[in-house]
Amino acid sequence: MRTTTRALALLLITAWVGLGVAALPARAHSRLLLSSPADGATVPASPGELVLTFNEDINPEFVTVRVTDGEGGAVVDADATVTGPTVTVPVAQPIAAGSYKITYRVVSADSHPISGSTAFTIAGDPQASPSAAPSPSAEPPSRSASATPSTPQASPSPSAVAADERGTSGGTPLVVWVVGFGVLAAAVAATFHAIRRDRDGT
């Protein structure tokens, strides 16, 4: 009788440990936390660099970041650098006004691949050259005739806005908890039933 009780107690412990182990893989996966420019943001000029920040350190050997315009053409030709959880792509040449997409594929410290994308828009024209100085014989333009630069639409600060997660999220599926607690409850009930039966038999 004691053997039966011990076996059921072992089943109870196994069910509890299995529930905890099943929840670990989903929590361990890395995900994108922040991007600069922020996902969906409108910036007034070309950024000097593009930054992706994840919740775990990234393996520098497996990083691919591609920046494309509205037609799918690549616009940034530079290698990404990795510092812990941060991936940085320098922008050597200013990018013209327009809509752009950052597509990334990286591998986190736990060897889990994460891929996704963010988008941003440049409102100004960073490639516009300064207007030529007037010749000595030309009259200086009046203030009323000078072009007034349009005010760019206000946008959230890239460093303060969380990026919309498009990679793998780390939440534990509800079905894992439901099944785990179901098994645990059944083991508890079986244990108490065996203990009561042993007492009645004695």
C-alpha positions in Angstrom: 0.0 0.0 0.0 2.8 2.3 0.8 4.2 1.5 -2.7 1.0 2.8 -4.3 1.1 6.0 -2.3 4.8 6.6 -3.2 4.1 6.0 -6.8 1.2 8.5 -6.9 3.4 11.1 -5.0 6.0 10.6 -7.6 3.4 11.2 -10.3 2.4 14.4 -8.6 6.0 15.7 -8.5 6.6 14.8 -12.1 3.4 16.6 -13.3 4.5 19.8 -11.4 8.0 19.7 -12.8 6.7 19.0 -16.3 4.5 22.1 -16.1 7.4 24.3 -15.2 9.7 22.9 -17.9 7.0 23.3 -20.6 6.7 27.0 -19.8 10.5 27.7 -20.1 11.0 27.6 -23.8 8.3 30.2 -24.6 9.8 32.6 -22.0 13.4 32.2 -23.2 12.8 33.5 -26.7 14.2 36.9 -27.6 12.1 39.7 -29.1 12.5 43.2 -30.4 12.0 45.9 -27.8 12.9 49.2 -29.4 13.8 50.5 -32.8 15.3 53.9 -33.9 13.5 55.3 -35.8 10.5 53.9 -34.0 8.2 51.7 -36.0 5.7 53.9 -37.8 7.5 57.1 -36.9 7.9 60.1 -39.2 11.3 61.9 -38.8 12.2 65.3 -40.2 15.6 64.2 -41.7 17.7 61.2 -42.6 18.9 59.4 -39.4 22.6 58.9 -38.9 22.1 55.3 -37.9 19.4 52.6 -37.5 19.2 50.9 -34.2 17.4 47.7 -33.1 17.3 46.7 -29.5 16.3 43.3 -28.3 15.6 41.8 -24.9 18.6 39.5 -25.0 22.1 39.6 -26.4 22.4 38.9 -30.1 24.9 36.6 -31.8 27.0 38.9 -34.0 27.7 36.0 -36.4 24.1 35.7 -37.5 22.7 39.2 -38.2 21.0 40.4 -41.4 19.5 43.9 -41.6 18.1 45.2 -44.9 16.7 48.7 -45.5 14.5 49.1 -48.6 12.4 52.0 -50.1 8.8 51.9 -51.2 9.8 50.0 -54.4 11.8 47.4 -52.6 15.2 48.7 -53.6 18.1 48.6 -51.0 19.1 52.1 -49.8 21.7 51.4 -47.1 24.9 49.6 -47.9 26.6 49.0 -44.5 27.4 46.1 -42.2 25.5 45.9 -38.9 27.5 46.0 -35.6 26.3 44.2 -32.5 26.8 45.3 -28.9 25.0 43.0 -26.5 21.3 43.3 -27.3 21.7 46.2 -29.7 22.1 46.0 -33.4 23.3 49.2 -35.2 23.5 50.0 -38.9 25.3 53.2 -39.8 23.9 55.5 -42.5 26.9 57.0 -44.3 24.9 58.7 -47.0 21.7 60.7 -46.2 18.5 59.0 -47.2 16.0 61.0 -49.3 12.5 61.7 -48.2 10.1 58.8 -48.5 8.9 55.6 -46.8 11.3 52.9 -45.7 11.3 49.4 -44.3 13.8 47.8 -42.0 13.8 44.0 -42.3 15.9 42.0 -39.8 16.8 38.5 -39.1 19.0 37.7 -36.1 19.8 34.9 -33.7 19.6 35.4 -29.9 21.9 34.0 -27.2 19.7 30.9 -26.9 20.1 30.1 -30.6 16.5 31.1 -31.4 16.1 33.0 -34.8 14.1 36.2 -34.7 12.9 37.9 -37.8 10.6 40.8 -38.5 10.4 44.4 -39.8 9.7 48.0 -38.8 8.9 51.0 -41.0 9.5 54.7 -40.9 9.1 57.8 -43.0 11.4 60.7 -43.7 9.4 63.9 -44.2 12.3 66.3 -45.3 14.8 66.0 -48.1 18.3 65.5 -46.5 19.9 65.5 -50.0 18.8 69.0 -50.9 21.8 71.2 -51.4 22.0 74.7 -50.0 20.8 77.4 -52.3 23.6 79.2 -54.3 24.8 82.5 -53.0 23.5 85.5 -55.1 25.9 87.2 -57.5 27.2 90.7 -56.6 25.0 92.3 -59.2 21.8 90.5 -58.1 19.5 92.0 -55.6 19.1 90.0 -52.4 15.8 88.3 -52.3 13.1 89.8 -50.1 12.0 88.0 -47.0 8.4 87.8 -48.3 9.6 85.9 -51.4 11.8 83.4 -49.5 10.4 79.9 -49.2 9.2 78.9 -45.8 10.1 75.3 -44.9 7.1 73.3 -44.1 6.9 72.2 -40.4 7.4 68.4 -40.2 4.6 66.5 -38.5 5.5 65.9 -34.8 6.4 62.3 -34.2 7.3 60.3 -31.1 10.9 60.2 -30.0 12.6 57.2 -31.6 14.5 56.3 -28.5 11.5 56.4 -26.3 8.9 54.5 -28.3 8.7 50.8 -28.2 8.7 49.1 -31.6 5.7 47.0 -32.6 6.8 43.4 -32.1 6.8 41.6 -35.4 9.2 38.8 -34.4 8.6 35.9 -32.1 6.8 36.8 -28.8 7.7 35.1 -25.6 4.3 34.5 -24.0 3.3 31.0 -22.6 0.4 29.5 -24.5 -2.8 29.2 -22.4 -3.2 25.6 -23.4 0.1 24.7 -21.7 -1.3 26.0 -18.4 -4.7 24.4 -18.8 -3.3 20.9 -19.6 -0.6 21.2 -16.9 -3.0 22.2 -14.2 -5.5 19.5 -15.3 -2.8 16.8 -15.0 -1.7 18.2 -11.6 -5.3 18.2 -10.3 -5.8 14.6 -11.4 -2.6 13.6 -9.7 -3.6 15.3 -6.5 -7.0 13.6 -6.5 -5.5 10.2 -7.2 -3.1 10.6 -4.3 -5.7 11.5 -1.8 -7.9 8.7 -3.0 -5.1 6.2 -2.6 -4.3 7.5 0.9 -7.9 7.2 2.0 -8.1 3.6 0.5 -5.0 2.6 2.4 -6.4 3.9 5.7 -9.7 2.1 5.1 -7.9 -1.1 4.3 -5.9 -0.9 7.6 
